[in-house]
Every structure is written in structure tokens, then in C-alpha cells.
Amino acid sequence: MQFERHHTALVVASLITVASFMGATAYTQNRLVRVDAVSTRLERNAIPSLEYLSRASVRLARLNSLLDDIAAGGGARARALRTAREEVSAVEREIAQYQSLPPLPGETELGERLRADVDRAVRLVRTNIDEQEVLPPVMPDQRGRDALNDALDQAVQSILAALDFDVRASEDMARDVMVLRRSTRRMIIELDAAAAGIALVAVVIAYRASRRHDQLLHDHSLLLGARVEELDRFAGRVAHDVLSPLGAVSAGLGLIARSPDAQARNYAERSQRALGRVHQLVAGLLAFARSGARPDPAARCRVDTAFATAVADCADVAAEQHVDLVVEACPPIEVPCTPAVMTSMLENLVRNAIKYMGDRPVRRVVVRARVVPNEKARIEVQDTGPGVPSELQATLFQPFVRGQHEVGGTGLGLATVKRLAESHGGSAGLDSTLGSGSLFWIELPIARGSQAA
């Protein structure tokens, strides 16, 4: 497929526009993926770490208080022992859940120290609880009590250090999310503005290319119109310059034809027949050249009037060929063309039907007109001739194409009819079956205001 210049400009403009917006979208998505990654790490790692460590530190502080209650004795001692065991299990569970989370960068060493300190404190607390459950109760010495308190304090300090680390990491991640979102929002606006600018430039370039193409088409149409008018005038001059001397030659041959010399009369008759064929060819070429001219937009013609004129002109030819010329009743149809054009098309079709009648036993040509859908007038010329072979029907309306029977003519009549019909917004065609006759038709738009319309 070959692209013209303005088509290429439109395609390039579209590709640039799509590429700019796709680039902006891809960059935005990349930034959003980074934001999602930081947000996910904050949601699934840092925040749960803060929760687990906070609960573990609270439980260790409560354990310290419970151990004091156990040492003091009294009625609440048994309940304090039971609660202390539950808190020890809860601390181990919280620390285990904290350890199951993926460590943040730089948190591995801190987590290992935290685990060791908590395990030491939990072990000493369990030993103390086991000793206190012995009956009668055993009072720990001061040195053991100090070691237990030191272990609990160290475990709480390790948890607080890990909490402080996670808090700072959470703040850093939240700050990163905020910075990424702010910069992404600004970049989205800048990229959208750049993409819109590129699209605008591309549209302007495409518009200018399209305008340039339209101007070239307009200039080309004007040039073609001027050339057509020039060729029309040239064809008229050529026809006049060719036919004028032929008229003088024909007159001279007419004088020779009255000569008593039989051989001279024979030569004169043959020459006159040749001149007649030349005259017919030149007239056909002139009519075909003029058939493509621009029609008069204000022209109107009644179809029945054109019927009467065409049938009257063809009556003598039909009588010579023993062909019945039948005109069916015609509705009041007006078409947008001059009477001369309408008559020319009809005469070409009628004379063509008469000329190719051959030796058919039934010799009839019927002319009719009717209104078809889409406000079209259909003029039909139907004959009882031999018909047209299917392989010839597709080319019959082309210049210099004639039927299978060798009869006189230039082969321009049907081509002229088709060009005249199409130049007036219509069409021409043929429906034929070999051995059953032919139906040539013309369809023209009905003139506005016509009774048929």
C-alpha cells in the first residue's frame, strides 16, 4: 500500500502522539511500582514489627511487676504465678512472630541480640516461677533477684532499641513514599503537558500537510478543467478543419458520379462511401469527447419529449430495416439534462438496436420509461435481436468495442451514452441473453420539482 505525503504526515503525527502518551504512562507506572514496593514493605514489615515489639515490651514490664507480687506473697500469689506463666508464653510468641518477618536493611544483627537477651530473661523468669511454686515457698536470694532484674531490663532495652530502629525505618519509608508521590505527581503533570505539546505540534504538521494536499488537488482540478475545455475547443477545430475539405471533396466526387464513364462513377461511389465513414468517425469522436464535459446544472428535460424526437429521427431507419418501433406510455418525468443530451442517448440506443437486429423473425424495438427507487428515472430500450454474448457484455460500453456481427459503425455510440449518463449523475447498463434479445437501460436522477418525484 502506497501512502501519499499527507497520509504519511497523519500517520507520523498519530504515532508520535501515541508514543508520547505511552512513554508518560510507562514512566508513571514505574514510579508507582516503586511507591507500591515501599508502601508494601512499610505495611507488611515495619508496622507489624512495631506492634509485636511494643506488646513484648509491655508484657516484660508486666512480668517484672508480677514477680514483685509473687515475692511479696499473700492471697494473690497463686494468681500472679499463673498470670506470669501466661505472660512468658505471650512474650515468646510475640518475639517469634517478630523474628518471622523479613528483616529490614541493617536489622539482622539487632534482631539476633534481641533474641538472645529475651531468651535469657525468659529462662530466668521460668526458673524463678518454678522455684516459687515449690511448697513451702523458697525466697530467692538478693543476688538471684538482681540477676533476674538485670536480664529483664536488658531484654526491655533490646526491644526498645529494635523499636527505635523500626520507628526510624518507618519514618524513612513514609518520607520516601511522600517524596515519590510528590515527584511522581509533578512528573505526571510535566509529561502530560509535554505529550500534549507534541500531539499539538503533530496535529499542526498533519493539518498543514492536509491543507497543502487539498490545495494541490484544487489546483489540479482547475488545471484539468482548463485542459478539458481546451481539448473540447481543439476537438471542435479539428472536426471543422477535417470535415470542411471533406465536404469539398464530396462535392467534387458528386460531379464525377454524373460522368458518363462507368469506371469513373464506380471510383466516385467508392470514394464517397469512404468519405462517409470518415465523416461518421470524426463526428463520433467529437461527440465522445464532448460527452465528458461538465453538464449545465440548471438544465431540465421531459423524457416523453425526448422520446418523440428520437423516435421521429429513427423512424426512417427503422422502416428501411423493417423494424417496428414501439413507444410505451411515459409518465411525466423530468431529468437534469438538456433535451439534446437526452435525445442523443436515446438515438444511440435505438439506432444500435436497429443496426444489430440481424435476420431475426420478430423485429421490434420498444422504448419505455419508469420511476425506480431512490428517485431515479429508468429509460429502457428493449429489442428482439440476437442478444449479446456474456463475455462481451462487460466491455460493450468501452470505446471502439462493437458487437459480434460485422455492421458499420465506429464503436463509440454506447461509450458516448455511458459517459453522458455518468456525467449527469446516472449510469448505463445492459441485460441480455443470447438468442432472446437485449435490454439497454439508462438511470438518471429525477429533477427536483418533477411530478414523478
Helices and strands as residue ranges (DSSP letters): H 5-41, I 42-46, H 47-72, H 77-100, H 108-132, H 142-257, H 262-291, E 301-302, H 303-320, E 324-327, E 334-335, H 339-355, E 364-372, E 376-383, H 390-393, H 413-423, E 427-432, E 438-445
